Amino acid sequence: MNALPAPTPSSAAPLSELPVTEDRGSGRIAGTDLTVAFKSRAGRNTALENVSFAVGGGEFVALLGPSGCGKSTLLNVIAGIVQPTGGSVAIDGVAVSRPQPKCGVVFQQHSLFPWMTVLENVAFGPQMLGFADPLGAARKLLRTVGLEGYEAAWPESLSGGMKQRVGIARALAVNPPVLLMDEPFGALDAQTRSIMQEELLKLWSEFHSTIVFVTHDIDEAIFLSDRILVMKTSPGGIRQEIVVDIPRPRGPEVIGSEAFRRIRQRIFGLIREETLKVFRAGGASGS
């Protein structure tokens, strides 16, 4: 389908004592009246309609919702991969019209170059941008994500969690103010996924990038985020913003807390309502 024309654990430092929802500087994202419509043989499909949002510099925001609500589409608009049919998105006040080094992107499938070693994969971005010492920067990042000693390994020899760590290192290698993550841990087993979530928070506290994180998992969104944008369906949009008022730094024990349970219950009700809308619409169209 084509879019319609547009009118091993790191030793990271702890988080700052400042509230994490406070703007830390670069990496501010603003979307205004975003609409994305696709055309196909079946006609016009509006994936997003009149979506407006703002993300502060250094903030961690999750996009959460049922399948088909436009989470990945919104992420791709921020990345400049998909052009909106209407509206605009800007990073630090500059309109986004194409992919750019300001945004590192990590997908569910690792997308590493199979013909390159781990070190070469991570050094690729800095080399393309003319950094002074791309290999040195890549080695430092591999140490940070716990993969020192794997520089000469080929992607096919790595486990799923290790591939995603390489992918995160590659995204961070150009020091982007914004890191966009599309269900990066969705294909991992539960234990590896939990460890990767903890490691991501350590990396975030060190690099201070703004992170926009797409997920289907309510617990993952709560554990990681400052705010959660719960999305609605048919067409996609933002139904409600949930502030995660759980202190940082966070460990696995917060999942059993009353605050965590309260937020989970609230979000579960919203997601269930949106999922039921899709089921009922499908049943009505089929009758």
Phi and psi restraints in degrees (value plus and minus 20) as a CYANA .aco file:
   2 ASN   PHI    -132.9   -92.9
   2 ASN   PSI     122.1   162.1
   3 ALA   PHI     -89.3   -49.3
   3 ALA   PSI     121.7   161.7
   4 LEU   PHI     -86.7   -46.7
   4 LEU   PSI     133.7   173.7
   5 PRO   PHI     -76.9   -36.9
   5 PRO   PSI     127.3   167.3
   6 ALA   PHI     -98.1   -58.1
   6 ALA   PSI     105.2   145.2
   9 PRO   PHI     -74.3   -34.3
   9 PRO   PSI     121.9   161.9
  10 SER   PHI    -103.2   -63.2
  10 SER   PSI     146.1   186.1
  11 SER   PHI    -124.5   -84.5
  11 SER   PSI      28.3    68.3
  12 ALA   PHI     -88.0   -48.0
  12 ALA   PSI     131.5   171.5
  13 ALA   PHI     -91.7   -51.7
  13 ALA   PSI     134.0   174.0
  14 PRO   PHI     -88.2   -48.2
  14 PRO   PSI     141.2   181.2
  15 LEU   PHI     -83.4   -43.4
  15 LEU   PSI     135.0   175.0
  16 SER   PHI     -82.2   -42.2
  16 SER   PSI     136.6   176.6
  17 GLU   PHI     -94.5   -54.5
  17 GLU   PSI     -32.8     7.2
  18 LEU   PHI     -87.4   -47.4
  18 LEU   PSI     130.8   170.8
  19 PRO   PHI     -78.0   -38.0
  19 PRO   PSI     115.5   155.5
  20 VAL   PHI     -90.5   -50.5
  20 VAL   PSI     -37.1     2.9
  21 THR   PHI    -101.3   -61.3
  21 THR   PSI     -23.8    16.2
  22 GLU   PHI     -96.4   -56.4
  22 GLU   PSI     119.5   159.5
  23 ASP   PHI     -86.3   -46.3
  23 ASP   PSI     103.7   143.7
  24 ARG   PHI    -117.4   -77.4
  24 ARG   PSI     -16.9    23.1
  25 GLY   PHI     106.3   146.3
  25 GLY   PSI    -141.2  -101.2
  26 SER   PHI     -91.0   -51.0
  26 SER   PSI     142.0   182.0
  27 GLY   PHI      73.8   113.8
  27 GLY   PSI      -3.6    36.4
  28 ARG   PHI     -94.1   -54.1
  28 ARG   PSI     113.2   153.2
  29 ILE   PHI    -140.1  -100.1
  29 ILE   PSI     115.3   155.3
  30 ALA   PHI    -155.8  -115.8
  30 ALA   PSI     103.4   143.4
  31 GLY   PHI    -131.1   -91.1
  31 GLY   PSI     115.2   155.2
  32 THR   PHI    -149.1  -109.1
  32 THR   PSI      96.8   136.8
  33 ASP   PHI      29.2    69.2
  33 ASP   PSI      25.5    65.5
  34 LEU   PHI     -93.7   -53.7
  34 LEU   PSI     109.3   149.3
  35 THR   PHI    -149.6  -109.6
  35 THR   PSI     114.2   154.2
  36 VAL   PHI    -149.7  -109.7
  36 VAL   PSI      99.9   139.9
  37 ALA   PHI    -143.1  -103.1
  37 ALA   PSI     117.7   157.7
  38 PHE   PHI    -131.5   -91.5
  38 PHE   PSI     129.8   169.8
  39 LYS   PHI    -134.1   -94.1
  39 LYS   PSI     119.0   159.0
  40 SER   PHI    -163.7  -123.7
  40 SER   PSI    -195.9  -155.9
  41 ARG   PHI     -82.2   -42.2
  41 ARG   PSI     -48.4    -8.4
  42 ALA   PHI    -100.7   -60.7
  42 ALA   PSI     -27.6    12.4
  43 GLY   PHI      99.7   139.7
  43 GLY   PSI    -170.1  -130.1
  44 ARG   PHI    -115.9   -75.9
  44 ARG   PSI     111.7   151.7
  45 ASN   PHI    -141.3  -101.3
  45 ASN   PSI      98.3   138.3
  46 THR   PHI    -112.7   -72.7
  46 THR   PSI      87.0   127.0
  47 ALA   PHI     -99.2   -59.2
  47 ALA   PSI     -57.4   -17.4
  48 LEU   PHI    -157.0  -117.0
  48 LEU   PSI     125.5   165.5
  49 GLU   PHI    -160.9  -120.9
  49 GLU   PSI      99.8   139.8
  50 ASN   PHI      30.2    70.2
  50 ASN   PSI      33.3    73.3
  51 VAL   PHI    -114.3   -74.3
  51 VAL   PSI     105.1   145.1
  52 SER   PHI    -146.6  -106.6
  52 SER   PSI     120.3   160.3
  53 PHE   PHI    -183.0  -143.0
  53 PHE   PSI     145.9   185.9
  54 ALA   PHI    -162.6  -122.6
  54 ALA   PSI     122.0   162.0
  55 VAL   PHI    -148.1  -108.1
  55 VAL   PSI     108.0   148.0
  56 GLY   PHI     -96.9   -56.9
  56 GLY   PSI     137.4   177.4
  57 GLY   PHI     -81.0   -41.0
  57 GLY   PSI     108.8   148.8
  58 GLY   PHI      60.5   100.5
  58 GLY   PSI     -14.5    25.5
  59 GLU   PHI    -104.7   -64.7
  59 GLU   PSI     134.4   174.4
  60 PHE   PHI    -134.0   -94.0
  60 PHE   PSI      91.6   131.6
  61 VAL   PHI    -142.3  -102.3
  61 VAL   PSI     112.2   152.2
  62 ALA   PHI    -122.4   -82.4
  62 ALA   PSI     121.7   161.7
  63 LEU   PHI    -123.6   -83.6
  63 LEU   PSI      97.2   137.2
  64 LEU   PHI    -148.7  -108.7
  64 LEU   PSI     116.3   156.3
  65 GLY   PHI     153.6   193.6
  65 GLY   PSI     152.1   192.1
  66 PRO   PHI     -90.2   -50.2
  66 PRO   PSI     148.1   188.1
  67 SER   PHI     -78.4   -38.4
  67 SER   PSI     119.3   159.3
  68 GLY   PHI      65.1   105.1
  68 GLY   PSI     -10.2    29.8
  69 CYS   PHI    -110.6   -70.6
  69 CYS   PSI     -22.5    17.5
  70 GLY   PHI      75.8   115.8
  70 GLY   PSI      -4.9    35.1
  71 LYS   PHI     -78.9   -38.9
  71 LYS   PSI     -73.5   -33.5
  72 SER   PHI     -87.8   -47.8
  72 SER   PSI     -54.7   -14.7
  73 THR   PHI     -81.7   -41.7
  73 THR   PSI     -64.4   -24.4
  74 LEU   PHI     -83.0   -43.0
  74 LEU   PSI     -62.1   -22.1
  75 LEU   PHI     -80.9   -40.9
  75 LEU   PSI     -62.0   -22.0
  76 ASN   PHI     -89.0   -49.0
  76 ASN   PSI     -48.0    -8.0
  77 VAL   PHI     -88.0   -48.0
  77 VAL   PSI     -64.6   -24.6
  78 ILE   PHI     -80.3   -40.3
  78 ILE   PSI     -58.0   -18.0
  79 ALA   PHI     -94.1   -54.1
  79 ALA   PSI     -35.4     4.6
  80 GLY   PHI      65.0   105.0
  80 GLY   PSI     -11.1    28.9
  81 ILE   PHI     -99.0   -59.0
  81 ILE   PSI     -57.1   -17.1
  82 VAL   PHI    -134.7   -94.7
  82 VAL   PSI     111.1   151.1
  83 GLN   PHI    -110.2   -70.2
  83 GLN   PSI     112.4   152.4
  84 PRO   PHI     -90.4   -50.4
  84 PRO   PSI     130.0   170.0
  85 THR   PHI     -92.4   -52.4
  85 THR   PSI     -53.2   -13.2
  86 GLY   PHI    -168.6  -128.6
  86 GLY   PSI     139.1   179.1
  87 GLY   PHI      61.9   101.9
  87 GLY   PSI    -192.1  -152.1
  88 SER   PHI    -172.6  -132.6
  88 SER   PSI     140.4   180.4
  89 VAL   PHI    -153.9  -113.9
  89 VAL   PSI     121.6   161.6
  90 ALA   PHI    -155.1  -115.1
  90 ALA   PSI     127.7   167.7
  91 ILE   PHI    -137.5   -97.5
  91 ILE   PSI     100.5   140.5
  92 ASP   PHI      33.0    73.0
  92 ASP   PSI      19.4    59.4
  93 GLY   PHI      62.6   102.6
  93 GLY   PSI     -21.9    18.1
  94 VAL   PHI    -125.5   -85.5
  94 VAL   PSI     105.2   145.2
  95 ALA   PHI     -81.6   -41.6
  95 ALA   PSI     119.1   159.1
  96 VAL   PHI    -112.8   -72.8
  96 VAL   PSI     102.9   142.9
  97 SER   PHI    -147.1  -107.1
  97 SER   PSI     -30.3     9.7
  98 ARG   PHI    -182.5  -142.5
  98 ARG   PSI     145.5   185.5
  99 PRO   PHI     -77.4   -37.4
  99 PRO   PSI     124.5   164.5
 100 GLN   PHI    -169.3  -129.3
 100 GLN   PSI     138.4   178.4
 101 PRO   PHI     -82.2   -42.2
 101 PRO   PSI     -37.9     2.1
 102 LYS   PHI     -83.1   -43.1
 102 LYS   PSI     -40.4    -0.4
 103 CYS   PHI    -137.4   -97.4
 103 CYS   PSI      97.5   137.5
 104 GLY   PHI    -109.5   -69.5
 104 GLY   PSI     120.6   160.6
 105 VAL   PHI    -145.7  -105.7
 105 VAL   PSI     112.2   152.2
 106 VAL   PHI    -144.0  -104.0
 106 VAL   PSI     102.5   142.5
 107 PHE   PHI    -120.1   -80.1
 107 PHE   PSI     149.5   189.5
 108 GLN   PHI     -82.4   -42.4
 108 GLN   PSI     -63.8   -23.8
 109 GLN   PHI    -107.7   -67.7
 109 GLN   PSI     111.7   151.7
 110 HIS   PHI     -79.7   -39.7
 110 HIS   PSI     -49.6    -9.6
 111 SER   PHI      37.4    77.4
 111 SER   PSI      10.2    50.2
 112 LEU   PHI     -94.3   -54.3
 112 LEU   PSI     132.8   172.8
 113 PHE   PHI     -96.8   -56.8
 113 PHE   PSI      96.5   136.5
 114 PRO   PHI     -88.8   -48.8
 114 PRO   PSI     -40.3    -0.3
 115 TRP   PHI    -108.8   -68.8
 115 TRP   PSI     -18.8    21.2
 116 MET   PHI    -133.2   -93.2
 116 MET   PSI     128.6   168.6
 117 THR   PHI     -91.1   -51.1
 117 THR   PSI     151.1   191.1
 118 VAL   PHI     -76.2   -36.2
 118 VAL   PSI     -67.7   -27.7
 119 LEU   PHI     -81.2   -41.2
 119 LEU   PSI     -63.8   -23.8
 120 GLU   PHI     -85.8   -45.8
 120 GLU   PSI     -56.7   -16.7
 121 ASN   PHI     -80.5   -40.5
 121 ASN   PSI     -66.2   -26.2
 122 VAL   PHI     -90.9   -50.9
 122 VAL   PSI     -53.8   -13.8
 123 ALA   PHI     -99.2   -59.2
 123 ALA   PSI     -30.7     9.3
 124 PHE   PHI     -79.5   -39.5
 124 PHE   PSI     -69.8   -29.8
 125 GLY   PHI     -80.8   -40.8
 125 GLY   PSI     -71.4   -31.4
 126 PRO   PHI     -77.6   -37.6
 126 PRO   PSI     -55.9   -15.9
 127 GLN   PHI     -83.9   -43.9
 127 GLN   PSI     -65.0   -25.0
 128 MET   PHI     -84.4   -44.4
 128 MET   PSI     -49.9    -9.9
 129 LEU   PHI    -113.4   -73.4
 129 LEU   PSI     -17.1    22.9
 130 GLY   PHI      56.7    96.7
 130 GLY   PSI       7.6    47.6
 131 PHE   PHI     -83.0   -43.0
 131 PHE   PSI     132.0   172.0
 132 ALA   PHI     -85.1   -45.1
 132 ALA   PSI     -62.0   -22.0
 133 ASP   PHI    -156.4  -116.4
 133 ASP   PSI      52.9    92.9
 134 PRO   PHI     -82.1   -42.1
 134 PRO   PSI     -57.6   -17.6
 135 LEU   PHI     -88.8   -48.8
 135 LEU   PSI     -59.1   -19.1
 136 GLY   PHI     -84.3   -44.3
 136 GLY   PSI     -62.2   -22.2
 137 ALA   PHI     -82.9   -42.9
 137 ALA   PSI     -60.0   -20.0
 138 ALA   PHI     -85.3   -45.3
 138 ALA   PSI     -62.1   -22.1
 139 ARG   PHI     -81.9   -41.9
 139 ARG   PSI     -60.9   -20.9
 140 LYS   PHI     -83.3   -43.3
 140 LYS   PSI     -62.3   -22.3
 141 LEU   PHI     -87.2   -47.2
 141 LEU   PSI     -57.6   -17.6
 142 LEU   PHI     -84.7   -44.7
 142 LEU   PSI     -54.9   -14.9
 143 ARG   PHI     -84.6   -44.6
 143 ARG   PSI     -61.2   -21.2
 144 THR   PHI     -83.0   -43.0
 144 THR   PSI     -57.7   -17.7
 145 VAL   PHI    -112.6   -72.6
 145 VAL   PSI      -9.1    30.9
 146 GLY   PHI      58.3    98.3
 146 GLY   PSI       7.6    47.6
 147 LEU   PHI    -140.2  -100.2
 147 LEU   PSI       3.7    43.7
 148 GLU   PHI     -82.4   -42.4
 148 GLU   PSI     114.3   154.3
 149 GLY   PHI      81.0   121.0
 149 GLY   PSI     -29.6    10.4
 150 TYR   PHI    -129.4   -89.4
 150 TYR   PSI      -4.9    35.1
 151 GLU   PHI     -76.9   -36.9
 151 GLU   PSI     -58.5   -18.5
 152 ALA   PHI    -111.1   -71.1
 152 ALA   PSI     -19.1    20.9
 153 ALA   PHI     -93.5   -53.5
 153 ALA   PSI     134.0   174.0
 154 TRP   PHI    -114.8   -74.8
 154 TRP   PSI     127.0   167.0
 155 PRO   PHI     -71.4   -31.4
 155 PRO   PSI     -57.3   -17.3
 156 GLU   PHI     -85.9   -45.9
 156 GLU   PSI     -37.6     2.4
 157 SER   PHI    -109.6   -69.6
 157 SER   PSI     -23.6    16.4
 158 LEU   PHI    -116.1   -76.1
 158 LEU   PSI     134.8   174.8
 159 SER   PHI     -94.7   -54.7
 159 SER   PSI     150.4   190.4
 160 GLY   PHI     -80.3   -40.3
 160 GLY   PSI     -63.8   -23.8
 161 GLY   PHI     -84.8   -44.8
 161 GLY   PSI     -57.8   -17.8
 162 MET   PHI     -88.1   -48.1
 162 MET   PSI     -60.0   -20.0
 163 LYS   PHI     -80.2   -40.2
 163 LYS   PSI     -60.7   -20.7
 164 GLN   PHI     -89.7   -49.7
 164 GLN   PSI     -52.3   -12.3
 165 ARG   PHI     -86.1   -46.1
 165 ARG   PSI     -58.6   -18.6
 166 VAL   PHI     -83.7   -43.7
 166 VAL   PSI     -62.0   -22.0
 167 GLY   PHI     -81.5   -41.5
 167 GLY   PSI     -60.5   -20.5
 168 ILE   PHI     -86.9   -46.9
 168 ILE   PSI     -62.7   -22.7
 169 ALA   PHI     -81.0   -41.0
 169 ALA   PSI     -61.8   -21.8
 170 ARG   PHI     -83.8   -43.8
 170 ARG   PSI     -59.9   -19.9
 171 ALA   PHI     -86.3   -46.3
 171 ALA   PSI     -55.2   -15.2
 172 LEU   PHI    -103.4   -63.4
 172 LEU   PSI     -30.4     9.6
 173 ALA   PHI     -83.4   -43.4
 173 ALA   PSI     -46.7    -6.7
 174 VAL   PHI    -116.7   -76.7
 174 VAL   PSI      -7.8    32.2
 175 ASN   PHI      33.3    73.3
 175 ASN   PSI      34.5    74.5
 176 PRO   PHI     -95.5   -55.5
 176 PRO   PSI     122.8   162.8
 177 PRO   PHI     -90.3   -50.3
 177 PRO   PSI     -38.9     1.1
 178 VAL   PHI    -146.5  -106.5
 178 VAL   PSI     112.4   152.4
 179 LEU   PHI    -139.9   -99.9
 179 LEU   PSI     100.0   140.0
 180 LEU   PHI    -126.9   -86.9
 180 LEU   PSI     107.3   147.3
 181 MET   PHI    -149.3  -109.3
 181 MET   PSI      99.5   139.5
 182 ASP   PHI    -125.8   -85.8
 182 ASP   PSI      71.9   111.9
 183 GLU   PHI      26.9    66.9
 183 GLU   PSI      33.8    73.8
 184 PRO   PHI     -86.3   -46.3
 184 PRO   PSI     -41.3    -1.3
 185 PHE   PHI    -129.9   -89.9
 185 PHE   PSI      -9.5    30.5
 186 GLY   PHI     -83.0   -43.0
 186 GLY   PSI     -48.3    -8.3
 187 ALA   PHI    -114.6   -74.6
 187 ALA   PSI     -17.4    22.6
 188 LEU   PHI    -111.8   -71.8
 188 LEU   PSI     135.7   175.7
 189 ASP   PHI     -88.5   -48.5
 189 ASP   PSI     143.3   183.3
 190 ALA   PHI     -79.0   -39.0
 190 ALA   PSI     -64.0   -24.0
 191 GLN   PHI     -88.9   -48.9
 191 GLN   PSI     -63.9   -23.9
 192 THR   PHI     -83.2   -43.2
 192 THR   PSI     -59.7   -19.7
 193 ARG   PHI     -80.7   -40.7
 193 ARG   PSI     -64.2   -24.2
 194 SER   PHI     -80.9   -40.9
 194 SER   PSI     -64.3   -24.3
 195 ILE   PHI     -85.3   -45.3
 195 ILE   PSI     -60.5   -20.5
 196 MET   PHI     -84.1   -44.1
 196 MET   PSI     -55.5   -15.5
 197 GLN   PHI     -82.6   -42.6
 197 GLN   PSI     -64.6   -24.6
 198 GLU   PHI     -83.9   -43.9
 198 GLU   PSI     -61.7   -21.7
 199 GLU   PHI     -86.8   -46.8
 199 GLU   PSI     -55.6   -15.6
 200 LEU   PHI     -83.1   -43.1
 200 LEU   PSI     -60.8   -20.8
 201 LEU   PHI     -84.3   -44.3
 201 LEU   PSI     -55.9   -15.9
 202 LYS   PHI     -85.8   -45.8
 202 LYS   PSI     -62.6   -22.6
 203 LEU   PHI     -84.1   -44.1
 203 LEU   PSI     -61.6   -21.6
 204 TRP   PHI     -81.0   -41.0
 204 TRP   PSI     -60.8   -20.8
 205 SER   PHI     -86.6   -46.6
 205 SER   PSI     -44.6    -4.6
 206 GLU   PHI    -106.7   -66.7
 206 GLU   PSI     -61.9   -21.9
 207 PHE   PHI    -112.9   -72.9
 207 PHE   PSI     -42.1    -2.1
 208 HIS   PHI      41.6    81.6
 208 HIS   PSI       3.5    43.5
 209 SER   PHI     -91.0   -51.0
 209 SER   PSI     131.1   171.1
 210 THR   PHI     -92.5   -52.5
 210 THR   PSI     112.9   152.9
 211 ILE   PHI    -141.3  -101.3
 211 ILE   PSI     109.4   149.4
 212 VAL   PHI    -134.8   -94.8
 212 VAL   PSI     101.4   141.4
 213 PHE   PHI    -145.2  -105.2
 213 PHE   PSI      97.2   137.2
 214 VAL   PHI    -108.5   -68.5
 214 VAL   PSI     113.1   153.1
 215 THR   PHI    -175.3  -135.3
 215 THR   PSI     135.9   175.9
 216 HIS   PHI    -115.6   -75.6
 216 HIS   PSI     -32.1     7.9
 217 ASP   PHI    -113.1   -73.1
 217 ASP   PSI      95.9   135.9
 218 ILE   PHI     -82.7   -42.7
 218 ILE   PSI     -66.8   -26.8
 219 ASP   PHI     -81.9   -41.9
 219 ASP   PSI     -60.1   -20.1
 220 GLU   PHI     -82.2   -42.2
 220 GLU   PSI     -64.5   -24.5
 221 ALA   PHI     -81.8   -41.8
 221 ALA   PSI     -63.0   -23.0
 222 ILE   PHI     -87.3   -47.3
 222 ILE   PSI     -65.7   -25.7
 223 PHE   PHI     -81.1   -41.1
 223 PHE   PSI     -58.4   -18.4
 224 LEU   PHI    -108.5   -68.5
 224 LEU   PSI     -53.7   -13.7
 225 SER   PHI    -116.9   -76.9
 225 SER   PSI     137.0   177.0
 226 ASP   PHI    -102.7   -62.7
 226 ASP   PSI     -62.4   -22.4
 227 ARG   PHI    -157.6  -117.6
 227 ARG   PSI     131.8   171.8
 228 ILE   PHI    -142.3  -102.3
 228 ILE   PSI     106.2   146.2
 229 LEU   PHI    -117.5   -77.5
 229 LEU   PSI      84.6   124.6
 230 VAL   PHI    -101.7   -61.7
 230 VAL   PSI     103.4   143.4
 231 MET   PHI    -118.1   -78.1
 231 MET   PSI     132.3   172.3
 232 LYS   PHI    -126.8   -86.8
 232 LYS   PSI     148.3   188.3
 233 THR   PHI    -133.1   -93.1
 233 THR   PSI     144.0   184.0
 234 SER   PHI      31.9    71.9
 234 SER   PSI      50.7    90.7
 235 PRO   PHI    -103.9   -63.9
 235 PRO   PSI     151.1   191.1
 236 GLY   PHI     -88.4   -48.4
 236 GLY   PSI     125.7   165.7
 237 GLY   PHI    -193.2  -153.2
 237 GLY   PSI    -195.7  -155.7
 238 ILE   PHI    -119.7   -79.7
 238 ILE   PSI      97.0   137.0
 239 ARG   PHI    -102.5   -62.5
 239 ARG   PSI     -65.5   -25.5
 240 GLN   PHI    -176.6  -136.6
 240 GLN   PSI     126.5   166.5
 241 GLU   PHI    -120.7   -80.7
 241 GLU   PSI     110.9   150.9
 242 ILE   PHI    -136.1   -96.1
 242 ILE   PSI     102.0   142.0
 243 VAL   PHI    -106.7   -66.7
 243 VAL   PSI     107.7   147.7
 244 VAL   PHI    -111.2   -71.2
 244 VAL   PSI      75.3   115.3
 245 ASP   PHI    -111.0   -71.0
 245 ASP   PSI      33.1    73.1
 246 ILE   PHI    -131.5   -91.5
 246 ILE   PSI     104.8   144.8
 247 PRO   PHI     -78.8   -38.8
 247 PRO   PSI     132.5   172.5
 248 ARG   PHI    -130.0   -90.0
 248 ARG   PSI     138.6   178.6
 249 PRO   PHI     -89.3   -49.3
 249 PRO   PSI     133.9   173.9
 250 ARG   PHI    -132.5   -92.5
 250 ARG   PSI     118.4   158.4
 251 GLY   PHI    -138.0   -98.0
 251 GLY   PSI     156.0   196.0
 252 PRO   PHI     -77.0   -37.0
 252 PRO   PSI     -44.2    -4.2
 253 GLU   PHI     -85.6   -45.6
 253 GLU   PSI     -40.8    -0.8
 254 VAL   PHI     -87.9   -47.9
 254 VAL   PSI     -40.9    -0.9
 255 ILE   PHI     -82.5   -42.5
 255 ILE   PSI     -47.1    -7.1
 256 GLY   PHI    -112.2   -72.2
 256 GLY   PSI     -15.6    24.4
 257 SER   PHI     -99.3   -59.3
 257 SER   PSI     139.9   179.9
 258 GLU   PHI     -85.7   -45.7
 258 GLU   PSI     -58.0   -18.0
 259 ALA   PHI     -82.3   -42.3
 259 ALA   PSI     -62.5   -22.5
 260 PHE   PHI     -84.2   -44.2
 260 PHE   PSI     -65.6   -25.6
 261 ARG   PHI     -80.9   -40.9
 261 ARG   PSI     -60.4   -20.4
 262 ARG   PHI     -83.7   -43.7
 262 ARG   PSI     -64.7   -24.7
 263 ILE   PHI     -87.6   -47.6
 263 ILE   PSI     -60.8   -20.8
 264 ARG   PHI     -79.0   -39.0
 264 ARG   PSI     -65.7   -25.7
 265 GLN   PHI     -82.2   -42.2
 265 GLN   PSI     -60.8   -20.8
 266 ARG   PHI     -83.6   -43.6
 266 ARG   PSI     -65.4   -25.4
 267 ILE   PHI     -89.2   -49.2
 267 ILE   PSI     -59.3   -19.3
 268 PHE   PHI     -75.8   -35.8
 268 PHE   PSI     -62.6   -22.6
 269 GLY   PHI     -82.5   -42.5
 269 GLY   PSI     -60.6   -20.6
 270 LEU   PHI     -86.4   -46.4
 270 LEU   PSI     -65.5   -25.5
 271 ILE   PHI     -85.2   -45.2
 271 ILE   PSI     -60.1   -20.1
 272 ARG   PHI     -81.1   -41.1
 272 ARG   PSI     -62.8   -22.8
 273 GLU   PHI     -81.1   -41.1
 273 GLU   PSI     -62.6   -22.6
 274 GLU   PHI     -88.8   -48.8
 274 GLU   PSI     -58.2   -18.2
 275 THR   PHI     -86.1   -46.1
 275 THR   PSI     -61.2   -21.2
 276 LEU   PHI     -82.9   -42.9
 276 LEU   PSI     -54.8   -14.8
 277 LYS   PHI     -79.5   -39.5
 277 LYS   PSI     -61.4   -21.4
 278 VAL   PHI     -86.8   -46.8
 278 VAL   PSI     -63.6   -23.6
 279 PHE   PHI     -83.5   -43.5
 279 PHE   PSI     -63.9   -23.9
 280 ARG   PHI     -88.0   -48.0
 280 ARG   PSI     -57.9   -17.9
 281 ALA   PHI     -85.0   -45.0
 281 ALA   PSI     -58.3   -18.3
 282 GLY   PHI     -85.5   -45.5
 282 GLY   PSI     -60.4   -20.4
 283 GLY   PHI     -86.7   -46.7
 283 GLY   PSI     -58.0   -18.0
 284 ALA   PHI     -88.6   -48.6
 284 ALA   PSI     -58.0   -18.0
 285 SER   PHI     -91.2   -51.2
 285 SER   PSI     -45.1    -5.1
 286 GLY   PHI    -107.6   -67.6
 286 GLY   PSI     -29.5    10.5
